[in-house]
């Protein structure tokens, strides 16, 4: 028995079911365990025969080391074990010594033995190992009795190639999959109870986490933002390093308050949050967005509300808490240590501008474009298209039709004549002024009302780091279908990087 080091057996849980990919998951899990234990010196960790064995200097508390191992996602359970030779006499002596120590520490009086023979060349089968070890322990530990139904202690004997491991406890881990085996997600992190739990649950499934936090400073305080950073520090103990992107939503919320119905404040703010989060996620190579939304929990989280917020983005949105009861979410928050921080009474950007009676059943509908056809102009000017637009205008308060740029086709002018007019959208550094003037003159010649302008990338400093808008330039070659010059392509790339 090695008195200088403590030995820990780590079981892999779901990782063991990965078939041909099992070695990959085990390697990632081993590296995560090593990373989580790097604060300790002299750690040895290796995988062998479907298990991971960790050795740590005895100077470190065995409970502390076992707890740190159990916090690694992918770990099903951890046991502190004593190691001996795979020889019956050595097993008897080590088991009796181990049980005498437990008698002194825990005052146990009953026990039973469970044996496992992973080394099939060992001459004694598992049931006989358990019976023989139990008999020797009874002889050498006079105060003990056997109780196979409700023992004070179960003594496990695991006979493997070259070594046998004896232990009595199994510290349960969180299970799941090792971090980094399932891509990366962007969590919309508030200071509440739900979103930290959602981030933790997705990380448990092997997903690396980045976070975006929205605030309304100075209406929200610095203490509210520090509360979010405290939550991130707690999550980082499970999820590893988490990058946090902080976004001030105040200007957008004030604009919504001045120009939109009061009851739509929350749902419209959520849509803007989703769109901004998507751009940050794309810029940081995230695969999906993550939210802590729970269906029916608040006014903006009705089924209709979730559909409306989803339609603001094209990136998949994961909601791991979608069907959990609030009590269950709170229990998880307590288990992972975020609950006490989450309930600190600091405001967030949603509560500052909360309407008295928020809309619960928003009715946004989106009709996606179908496959490209050979002659689009015939369809645009058809009777069916006119009837479709007329019916939509009669049924909805607002109908917005997204068309190709006027420099490519005159779809916008056609729809503008059917409806009330056209809103022009352009991007600084991407759209040419000459092209804008040409479009305005064309709309005037066609008697199409120009309702307004939207200028994207108007302030480079505020947009830097949030990725790209969606450009039709991805599909069309330059202005009027011409090939972009090298200079034009360089200019576009620089603006898309926020330079």
C-alpha positions, 0 to 999 in steps of 0.5 A, spaced: 500 500 500 502 506 497 502 511 504 505 517 500 499 518 495 492 517 495 489 513 489 482 515 486 478 510 481 474 515 476 468 511 472 466 514 466 458 513 466 455 515 459 462 516 456 462 508 456 457 507 451 460 511 446 462 505 442 468 506 437 468 513 439 469 511 446 477 512 446 476 519 444 471 521 449 476 518 454 482 522 452 478 528 453 475 526 459 482 525 462 485 532 460 479 535 463 480 531 470 488 533 469 486 541 468 481 541 474 487 538 478 492 542 476 492 546 482 495 540 486 502 538 485 504 531 483 498 529 480 498 522 476 492 521 472 491 515 466 486 511 463 486 504 463 481 498 462 475 503 461 477 507 468 481 513 470 486 512 475 488 518 479 494 519 484 495 525 488 500 526 494 497 524 501 498 531 503 492 533 500 485 531 503 482 525 499 475 528 500 477 535 497 481 531 491 475 527 490 470 533 490 474 536 485 474 530 480 467 529 481 465 536 478 468 534 472 463 533 467 463 526 464 465 523 471 459 518 473 463 517 480 469 517 484 472 512 489 478 513 494 481 506 494 487 503 497 491 499 492 494 492 493 497 486 489 492 481 486 494 476 491 489 473 496 493 474 502 495 481 500 488 482 499 486 479 506 491 483 509 489 490 506 481 489 506 482 488 514 486 494 515 482 498 511 476 496 515 479 497 522 480 504 520 473 505 518 471 502 524 475 507 528 473 513 524 465 511 523 464 506 528 461 501 523 458 495 526 455 491 520 458 490 513 458 486 506 463 485 501 462 486 493 467 483 489 469 484 481 474 480 477 476 484 471 482 480 471 479 473 468 486 470 469 485 471 477 484 464 479 478 465 484 471 467 481 468 474 484 463 470 488 468 466 492 473 472 492 467 476 496 466 470 501 473 469 502 475 476 504 468 477 508 470 471 512 477 474 513 475 481 515 470 477 520 476 474 523 481 480 524 475 485 525 472 482 531 466 487 532 463 486 525 457 482 523 455 481 516 448 484 514 447 483 506 441 487 506 442 493 510 450 494 512 453 500 515 458 499 510 459 495 503 466 493 502 468 493 494 474 489 492 476 490 484 481 485 482 484 488 476 491 486 472 496 487 476 493 490 482 487 490 486 483 496 489 479 496 495 474 501 497 468 503 501 465 509 498 462 512 491 462 519 491 457 521 485 459 525 479 454 530 475 455 525 469 454 528 462 459 528 457 466 532 457 467 539 455 469 540 448 466 534 445 459 538 443 461 544 440 460 551 443 454 555 445 452 563 447 448 563 453 444 570 454 446 570 461 442 575 466 442 575 473 437 571 475 436 563 477 434 560 470 440 562 465 446 560 469 442 553 470 441 553 463 448 554 461 450 549 466 446 544 463 448 545 456 456 544 459 454 538 462 452 535 455 459 537 453 458 544 450 463 550 451 460 556 453 460 563 452 456 568 455 452 575 453 450 579 458 445 585 457 444 591 461 441 598 461 446 602 465 446 607 468 438 605 470 442 598 472 447 599 477 454 596 477 453 591 483 448 588 478 453 587 473 458 584 478 453 579 480 453 577 473 460 576 474 460 572 480 455 567 477 460 566 471 466 565 476 461 560 479 460 557 473 467 557 471 469 552 476 464 547 472 465 549 465 472 552 465 474 559 462 467 563 460 468 569 456 463 574 457 460 580 452 457 585 456 452 590 451 448 596 454 441 595 451 439 602 454 438 606 447 434 600 444 429 600 450 428 607 450 427 607 442 422 602 443 419 605 449 418 612 444 416 608 438 412 602 440 406 600 444 408 599 451 405 592 452 410 590 446 416 592 450 418 586 453 417 582 447 421 587 442 427 587 447 427 580 447 428 580 439 433 585 439 437 581 444 437 575 440 439 578 434 445 582 437 447 575 441 446 571 434 451 576 431 456 576 437 455 568 437 457 568 429 463 572 430 466 568 436 464 561 432 458 559 436 454 553 434 447 556 437 444 560 442 442 558 449 437 561 454 434 560 460 427 560 458 421 556 461 415 555 457 409 559 461 413 562 466 413 569 465 409 573 460 414 573 454 415 566 455 408 563 452 409 559 446 407 564 442 412 569 445 418 564 444 416 563 437 416 570 436 423 571 439 426 565 435 424 568 428 428 574 430 434 569 428 436 564 424 441 560 429 438 554 433 436 556 440 437 551 445 432 552 452 434 546 456 429 548 462 423 549 457 419 543 461 422 544 468 418 546 474 421 552 477 422 548 484 426 543 480 430 549 477 431 552 484 434 545 486 439 545 481 441 552 482 442 550 490 446 544 488 451 548 483 452 554 488 448 559 484 442 560 487 444 565 493 448 569 488 442 569 483 437 572 488 441 578 490 436 584 489 439 587 484 435 590 477 436 587 470 435 590 464 428 587 463 425 589 470 427 596 469 422 597 463 417 592 464 410 594 462 404 593 466 401 589 462 406 585 457 403 582 451 402 574 452 400 572 445 404 576 440 402 574 433 408 575 428 408 570 422 414 569 417 413 566 410 420 564 408 422 565 401 421 558 396 426 556 391 428 560 386 424 560 379 427 562 372 422 568 371 421 571 378 418 577 375 412 573 372 410 571 379 411 578 382 406 581 377 401 575 377 394 576 380 395 571 386 401 575 388 397 581 388 391 577 392 396 574 397 399 581 399 392 584 399 390 579 404 396 580 408 395 587 409 387 586 411 389 581 416 395 584 419 397 591 422 404 591 419 406 587 413 414 587 411 417 584 405 424 583 405 426 584 397 433 583 393 437 590 393 434 595 387 441 595 384 439 587 382 432 587 381 426 592 382 422 587 386 422 592 392 418 597 387 413 592 385 411 590 392 412 598 394 406 599 389 402 594 392 403 596 399 404 603 402 411 604 400 418 602 401 423 603 407 431 603 404 436 599 408 443 600 407 450 599 410 456 604 411 462 602 407 458 597 403 453 601 399 455 606 394 452 613 395 451 613 387 447 607 388 442 610 393 441 616 389 439 612 383 434 608 387 431 614 390 430 617 383 427 610 380 422 610 386 420 617 385 419 616 377 415 610 379 411 614 384 413 609 390 413 612 396 419 612 400 417 611 408 424 612 411 431 609 411 435 604 416 443 605 416 447 599 418 454 600 421 452 607 422 457 608 428 463 603 427 466 603 435 459 601 437 458 595 432 466 593 433 466 586 435 459 584 434 460 580 427 456 582 420 449 584 418 446 579 413 449 581 406 445 580 399 453 581 397 454 574 399 449 572 393 450 577 388 457 580 385 458 587 386 454 593 384 449 591 378 451 584 377 459 586 376 465 582 379 468 586 385 474 589 384 480 587 389 479 594 392 472 593 393 473 586 396 478 588 401 474 594 403 468 590 404 472 585 409 475 590 413 468 593 415 465 586 416 471 585 421 469 592 424 475 595 422 
